[in-house]
């Protein structure tokens, strides 16, 4: 029996990248995983792989930028499975036109609605469930760039991720008496499909030196396995070859022309 047997874990952004790796890893540890994202076919592909390996996965697709959708999914999980133990709050996005020279109101809306509002909607939907159960765990995919400013991320993404950190720490301050724990995981560069939205293409040799989705999945598994008396408030993790430590000019991370 796996270390997470009888645990029900809701994973957002589960169709690719960190969410996909986390779903496969947590299911292999015995958890029943609920997979949410916008694209059903990607979620079903992950669920099929979990089932083939002997695990249990349920697909609950939906647009998390709708508070109504989020609430319906949370209620569906409890209705079908009877409980919810962990939220892996992982859905996120960045855009190509992220510099202040190129950012539009529509771009701001996309960044904030997905990276912050949707994250908060998931929190507000699970808090009543956790309180009624006597506890629960939230793990939020934040960012190194939410902790340390860098032109790479753009103002909108950085603002949203810094807000996610503040949200997570505030949850611990307000909900510790209800045995509710919140952890913000702040990774440096991770080789996921979101890199395709970078203004400057990332060479494969640089991707190979980054954190990999499985690295984050292993960290998420570790957090889930901690006893409830332990609250891991925040984890800041980076590749050993951390391009954030280079100067803007040395790194080649940022396009030379604003909005390029």
TAZIMO-V465233 format. One record per run of one state. SS is the DSSP state (H for helix, E for strand, C for the rest). FROM is the first residue (numbers start at 1). TO is the last residue. If there is no record, write none. Layout:
[[SS/FROM/TO] [SS/FROM/TO]]
This chain:
[[C/1/7] [E/8/12] [C/13/16] [H/17/28] [C/29/31] [E/32/36] [C/37/39] [H/40/52] [C/53/55] [E/56/59] [C/60/66] [H/67/81] [C/82/85] [E/86/89] [C/90/104] [H/105/133] [C/134/135] [E/136/141] [C/142/143] [H/144/147] [C/148/154] [H/155/178] [C/179/179] [E/180/187] [C/188/189] [E/190/190] [C/191/192] [H/193/197] [C/198/203] [H/204/207] [C/208/210] [E/211/211] [C/212/212] [H/213/225] [C/226/233] [E/234/237] [C/238/242] [H/243/245] [C/246/247] [H/248/251] [C/252/260]]
